[in-house]
Amino acid sequence: MSVPVKQQAKIAGYILGKKLKGEKKYPLVLMLEPLFQCNLACPGCGKIDYEDDILRQRLSVEECLAAVDECGAPVVSIPGGEPLIHKDIKRIVEGIIARKKFVYLCTNAVLLEKKLDLFTPSLYLTFSVHLDGLRERHDESVDREGVFDKATHAIRTAKARGFRVNINTTLFAGENPEQVAKFFDFATNDLGVDGITVSPGYSYEHAPRQDVFMGRKQSKELFREIFKRKNGSAWPLTHSSLFLDFVCGNQDYQCTPWSNPTRNVFGWQKPCYLLVDEGYAKSFRELMEETEWEKYGVGRNPKCDNCMAHCGYEGTAAEDSFRHPLKAFLVSRRGPRLEGPFAPDRPILYDRKAKGLGGVPVEVNTEAQH
């Protein structure tokens, strides 16, 4: 896993501390969305379908840092929208780093070169640049020509100035595994990125296009085909070995949405970063104590059934790694299994024919998903 040793040690110590206290639900990464506004309109994005008055809203520096303190997670991811649009993004990042939290500032990199002078290279700061493929594929995914060239130039500039830079890649329907593997080779060997985060696209209800999203079986098949083309390449993937084994279809995991809580302009989002219509809590404590977590996850809620996103399942994999370190080590040594049957998905616990259930488990259908 391409994560700094200091960060791995801090997270391991944090998890151990929670275990010793007997806490079963705790956050690993705070998803801090200080705004929804963006300078792109990607077809697969569900965060830009708000009225202009909402897109103009911002979390203040004080609100952002209060959320960091309230949550207590060792890692803070700052997505959006486009965080570099926020006029106080420098103060937000500096305040989080001062708390010795690891910051992943997610950006499409359109403004990155212009804004680099706001920041100082630090082990605690990583720019996570949205890059979905090589030039033609990425520009198609963001629906604008020239963005790939601007983003890759910004990555090279940031790296030359001593910043840590990752790329975050979302895979959609119709991906060519050969091209994805070539893209990862390019990011590793040409761009020299510090890490690659990759995840199947989640089918946002508010996304402009719905035909770009994959089902779970498609996602598993795609990841296996990509890894078959790895050919010994040392891709700096930021994921745990068991998460990668999961997306290749070999682990029967349930989502742990509380591991990546979200704070945005509406409050603390229930239950996770990806579901936007489930309501909001006024505080982190209320989110953790009053969210009906049992109503969410594969087989529990139709909105969750195709999700394999890292923000929901990396926490599950981390828990499994902590409980079964030998299993995690062996998978890390051999890599994910790329042949053979998939692990069965969770049974369906809601009535597929019933309406208005909101995903409440009613245990009338135990047919396994495929």
Secondary structure by P-SEA (a helix, b strand, c coil): ccccaaaaaaaaaaaaaaaaacccccccccccccccccccccccccccccccccccccccaaaaaaaaaaacccbbbbbccccccccaaaaaaaaaaaacbbbbbcccccccccccccccccccbbbbccccccaaaaaaaacccaaaaaaaaaaaaaaaabbbbbbbbbbcccccaaaaaaaaaaaaccccccbbbbbccccccccccccccccaaaaaaaaaaaaaacccccccccccaaaaaaaacccccccccccbbbbccccccccccccccccccccaaaaacccccccccccccccccccccccccaaaaaaaaaacaaaaaaaaaccccccccccccccccccccccccccccccccccccc
